[in-house]
């Protein structure tokens, strides 16, 4: 037995962005509180009770679509008579657990492993290679990995799985506050060795229901104009601009078309031990400077100059 509504069908005659584009903007904060049709006092009460981890504060706050879907889930559970403690159990399952599990790093490492296999097999394309290089950089940046923990969680994972597969995905909430997931035709429980007994009374939260019902179509129309029309090179520029590690961006155009995008990273301080190791490897002495250039992944060109003193 599986939940009803086995496929995610988005009407072709309604202005909705593609699943891929929606995934790209899933964590972008576009939505104001007044657009969500939620009482401000209730919102503040939920925040006080710990139901809104990592939500922005202040009247200027904006929310992502993933966060909006979480708010709509809370509204539905409230209508069904769910208590604050029961809602907290779900918040713990989706958000706190993801934070403690370092979910963003685990997701990125899984993607990195898949791309590495394609690279070894010789089937990786240029876009995938660029993504692999990006993942390699992100996974060596502790600050960036930590910041991702505020956005990526088990709810956003379910949203992405649903959008990628086009199949029914959802959460099963049982009366003892235990929680299970349904995705890609299977039921999952985080409790090791425990099978999901769907004959037990439970509430089912369908992810396609929230994607089809609660994503405001007028907002999506605006996004498709701003994002879906971008070329691959323009999207690359956006990614580089948003990368907090970059200090400078150089864009080369020819007849209005992007030919080259070069990013200069911010200067990083290294420890004395790291500095000594680098100096030894490069044979670098006092008052010397080395410029490193690379044209591909196999060669480096070092140019050493000495300052006159």
N, C-alpha and C positions, 0 to 999 in steps of 0.2 A: 504493500500500500504506500502511496506517496501523496503529498499534498496536491490539491487541485490547482489548475492554472499552470500547466507544465512548461509553458514557453513564455518568453518575454516578447510581446508583439507591440511595436510602436507604429501607430498609424502613419501610412505614407503621406497622407494629405494634410497632416498636422506639422507645423514648422518645429521640428525637434532636431537637435544636433545629433550626429552619429554617436554610437556607443564609445568609440575610440576618443572622440573629442570630449565627450562628457567625462571620461576617465581623466583626461588631461586637466580639466578644470575642477575636479571633484573637491579639491581642498582650497581653491581660491575663494576668498571671502568677498562675495558680491552682495549678499542679502542683508537688508536692514531688519531690525526687530519688528517694525510696524508692518512689514510685508508678510510676516509669518502667521498673522491672525492669532496671536497668543497674548494673553493678559500680562502686562509688564509686572504686576505684583506677583503673579504666579511664577513668572520667569525668575524673579529675584528670590522667591521662596525656594525654588528648585536649586538655584545656585547655592544658597545658604545650606541646603541639605546635602550638597555634594553630588548632585545629579548631573552637573554640567562641567565636568573637568575640562580644562584647557580652553574654555570659552572666553572671548575677549570681554572686558568690562567697559562700562561707560556708555553714554547715549550715542556716541559715534561708532559703536561697535558694529562690525559686519561679520556675517556668518557664512560658512561654506555650505554647499549642498549636502555634504555628509552630515554636518551638524544640524541642518534643517530637518533632515530625515530622522535624526535622533529625537529632536523636539516633537515631531509628529508622532513618533512611536510612544513617547511619554504621554502625549495628549490622549492617544487611543487607550493606553493602559489605565490612565486615570478614569476614562469613561467606563472602562470595564471593572472598576472598583479595585484596581491594584493599589496596594499600600506603598508608602514611601520606602519601607524596608525591602519590599519585593522589587521595586524599581532600582534601588541601590544595588541589589544582587546582580541585576542585569548590567548596570553601569560598571560594576566591578569586573564582570565577565568580559565586557567588550573593551573597556578602556584601561583600567588599572592593571589588569592582567597583561594586556599588550605592552604597557609601559615597562612592567617588571620583566617581561619576556624578551625585551629588546627586539620587538617585532620588525621595525623598519630594517634593522641590520640583517635579520634572518631572511626577510623578503629579498633584500638586495643581494645577499650571498647566493640565494637560490637562483636568481636571475643571472648573476655572474657565472655560476656553474653551468647553466644551460648554454650561455654564449661561449664559454670556454670550450665546451664540447663541440660546438659548431666550428670554432676556430681551428681546433685540432683536426676536425674532419675536413677542413678546407671549404666549408659551405657558408661561411659567414660573409655577409655583404658589407658595404661601406657604412651604411646606417647602423647596422648592428655592431660593427667595430667601434664606431664613435660612441655608441651606448656602452659598450664594454669598457672603453677608456674612461668614460664618465663614471661608471660604477667603481672602477679601480680607484679613482680619485676620491669619490665620496666615502668609500669604505676605509680610507686612511685618514679621514677628517673627523675626529671625535666630536668637535663642536657641531658640525653639520648633522652627524648621526643623532646627536642628542636633540637637536631642534626638530628632527623628523618625528621623534617620539610623541610630539604634541599633536600630530595630524594623522599619522598612520596607526590604525587600531583594527580590532577584529571586525568591527562593523564596516569600515572602509574596505577591508579585505573581501567581505561578503558582497558588497556593492560591485567591486571590480570583477569578482568571479561571475556574478549574475550577468553583468554587461558583456563580459568576454564570451560566456557560454551561450547566452540567450535562453537559459533554462531556469526553471523554478529554483529559488534559493530562499532560505528562511531560517527563523529561529523558533524553537519549541520551548515554551516556558511551563514548567511543571509546578504543582502546588507546593512541593517541598523546596522551592527556589532552585532546583537543579535546572540546567539549561543544556539543550542540544542544538545541533545545526543540521540543516538539510541542504546539500549542494551536490550538483552533478550526479543526481540519482541515488545518493547515499546519505545515511544518517551518521552523525559523529557526536561523540561525547568526550569532554576533556578528562573525565574520570577514567583513569587507566583500567582496562579490563571490564568496564561496564558497558553492556549493550544498551542501545536506546530502545525502550519499550514504548512504542507509539500508541499502544492500547491504553496507557495510563492517561487520565484526563489532563489536558494541557491547552494552552493558548498558542496559536501559531501566528507568527508575524511574517508575512510574505514580503520579501524584498522587491519583487516586480510590482507589487501593489503600491509601494511607496515611490518607486521610480516613476510609475505611470501617473499616479494620482497627485503627488505632492511636489514634483519639480515644476515650477511655474513656467508655463510655455512662453510667456512674454519675455521672461529673463533669458530663457534659452535662445530665443530669437535674437536677442542682443548679442549673446555670446557667439552665435554662429557667424554674425557679421564681423565680429572682432577677431575671431580665432580661426574658424573653419576655412576662411578665405586666404589665410596665410600660406605662403609656399614653405617648403621644407627648410630652406635657408633662412627665411624670416622667423620660423619657429626656433631655429637654432640660435638666432640673435636674442630672442626672448629668453631662452634658457640661460644663455651666457649673462644677460643683464641681471637675471634673478639670482645667479650664483654669487653668494656673498663673498666668496674667496677671490673674485676678480676685482682688480683695481682699475683696469683700463681696457677698453674694447676698441679695436680698429677694424673698420668695415670698408672693404674695397668694392666699389661699384663700377660697372661698365654698361653704359646705355640704360641706367636705371635698374640693372640686374645685379644682385649680390654675387660677387666673384670669390671673395675671401673674407673670412671672419677670424681675427686673431685676438685672443684674450691674454692680458697680462695679469698674472696673479699678484695678490698682495704679498709684500715681503713677510717672511716668516722668521722668527727668532729660533735659534737652535740652542741646545744646551752646550756647555763647554766640552763635554765628552763627545757629543755628536760633531761639534766643530773640529775637534782634534782628529777624529776619524776621517772626516771629509778632507781635511788638509793633507793627511797622510796618503789617502787614495789618489788625490790629484797632484801630489807633490808640490803643494802650494806653500810658499814662504811669505814672510812679512813683506808688506808693500807690493804684493803681486795680486793681479786680478785675472780671473779666468772667465771667458765668455763661452758658453756651451750652445751649439746649434745642432739640431737634428732634422733630417729630411725624411727619415722613415724609422721603423721600429728596430732596425738592425745597426745603424751607424750613429756615431756622435762625432762632432768636430769641436775640438778644444782650441781656444786661442788665448795664450797667456801673454800678459803684458806686465812690465815692472815699472813702478812709479819711481821717478828720479828723486832722490833726497839729498 
